Amino acid sequence: MTDLSRRAALILAGAAAAAPGLALAADPALPTTWDLTRLYPSDAAWEADRQAVEAELPRLLAFKGRLGESAATFRAASEAISAVVKRQLRLFVYATLKADEDLGVAANQERRQTANALNAKVGEATAWVSPEILTMGAAKVEAFLKSDPALAKFRFGYESTLRQAPHTLDDAGEALLAAASNPLNGPQAIRSQLVLTDIPWPEVEVSGRKQRLDLQGYSQARAAPDRAERKKVFDTFFGTFKRYESSLGAALGAKIDGDVFNARARKYPTALAAAVDGPNIPESVYRTLVAEANRGLPILHRYFDVRRRMLGLPDMAYYDLYPPVTKLDAKFDLAASRRISLKAMKPLGPEYAEAFARATAAPWVHVYPQKGKAAGAYVFGAAYDVHPYMLLNHTDDYESLSTYAHEWGHAMHTLLAQKAQPFELAGYPTFTAEVASTVNEQLLVAHMLNGAKTRDERLFYLDRVCEMMRATFYRQTMFAEFELAAHEAAERGEPLSGKRLSAIYLDLLKRYHGPKVAVEDTYGIEWAYPSHFFNYNYYVYQYATSVTAASAFAERILSGKAAERDAYLAVLKAGGSDYPVDVLKRAGVDMTSPEPYRTLLGKFSRTLDEMETLLG
């Protein structure tokens, strides 16, 4: 971390030589592992800070019942709680990253458990704050906020608490709902136990070798090049799920009943209203998304026919969605990924580019797979006074390049928000989190298309655009529509058996995929496959709204107008200083209107136009 400017200069000096798709030698100046000493110089230092934070908790509890004494006490309590939470998050980041380096190191896993326990203790020590704010009332809170400019950074959080006053119960009611949280999480545990332990997943032969069709095995085998094998994979995997339809249906039905119970206990008219109220997202956003996705289904059905042609098939079935229709032989190691991403993000302007260049040259990222390392990719930016950290599992293919750009979108969002906002307002909600990452993906694809030199290379990148539309916009909206239909059935008092849930889902599968894609009735059990339905309440729609907003911003940014670029950067810098729909609206993207969805669908249609022209 001590020589970043020299490293950045070395790396940037060679950036101009990197052409899209060109495999490049590894840059020895580019770090491939993260440096966690910026968080804590040692495990012992972490433990000392953990003990110190835990010792602070009685001081926080001492403010209970005193918030309304005076503006000075109000400020002292607010600042004390904020300081502890900031340190708690730093502790949690370090523990998580150390644990994910190697899941087999017991000491690191135990440290993560200790950090989780501290999170719970901090939550318990501050659980009284929201009820006490409500007891004080809006007039007194406002008077305190006006009397002391140092309280400005707490205004949005306290106003949000007051906004939800009609749905906050008295102390006894809140205590009862808190106590009910564990049993209400039972369906998630039941589904996990069934799927991960109790269901005897079968084996099938795929590409000449035996493949166990558990969740991971299915995700690998569903792209088998042989069509008969693909059908066997789907029939076997979903046929196995089907045998547990009643038990899984009982679990999901109980989960949905729990959502409805919580909503009614808090005096919301529906579970959807309860789910969107926290971030103050209008229900019209959810319903507009579903309506516009359905309006755009003919475009999706066009894509399925293009896939059929590219696969050389006489017809199309649901099990034909996953095999690749294009191929790219190029390799993108870490140096190439960085250099290409630097060029792709150039439309975001000099402020973004300079920060991006500095950050990507720093030892903030654990790049390559290694034994015991956590799978997947993520950015963890909760250590406000440090910088975001990133975990990748880079394998030098285009998906790794795309993931690199995507995750740096999150990291840059964090950097810009933390630079512009105090700790209390820097954390951004899920609704805007995926916008920044998906804008980066779209700018990357646009850059690669500009540099594509052959028909096949161009088709590859165009298909990446189409797959993003299919998997992130349409599929997640289909999931959202399933959640809505299931919850509304429960709210009408209708029983939700596994058979009924499969019927709802099968109807959506057939509608979204159209009359020319064959969907076996057995595949209606697919609702049991995504864990989101069991773990969250109305969550997945935000993937679809994010790619929609990102598409609108990407088109504007690529127009080259500074005002459009700066409006987008203002979204990133806003962090959590306002409600997400309002943040986007100020930048010109109104997610309550059909316009951004139709912009995205127009892009999808134009992409298909070009693919069809290239195919002849």
Secondary structure, 3 states (H helix, E strand, C coil): CCCHHHHHHHHHHCHHHCCCCCCCCCCCCCCCCCCHHHCCCCHHHHHHHHHHHHHHHHHHHCCCCCCCCCHHHHHHHHHHHHHHHHHHHHHHHHHHHHHHHCCCCHHHHHHHHHHHHHHHHHHHHHCCHHHHHHHHCHHHHHHHHHHCHHHHHHHHHHHHHHHCHHHCCCHHHHHHHHHHHHHHCHHHHHHHHHHHHHCCCCEEEECCEEEECCHHHHHHHCCCCCHHHHHHHHHHHHHHHHCCHHHHHHHHHHHHHHHHHHHHHCCCCCHHHHHHHCCCCCHHHHHHHHHHHHHCHHHHHHHHHHHHHHHCCCCEEHHHCCCCCCCCCCCCCHHHHHHHHHHHCHHHHHHHHHHHHHHHCCCCEECCCCCCCCCCCEEECCCCCCCCEEECCCCCCHHHHHHHHHHHHHHHHHHHHHHHCCHHHHCCCHHHHHHHHHHHHHHHHHHHHHHCCCHHHHHHHHHHHHHHHHHHHHHHHHHHHHHHHHHHHHHCCCCCCHHHHHHHHHHHHHHHHCCCEECCHHHHHHHHCCCHHHHCCCCCHHHHHHHHHHHHHHHHHHCCCHHHHHHHHHHHHHCCCCCHHHHHHHCCCCCCCCHHHHHHHHHHHHHHHHHHHHHC
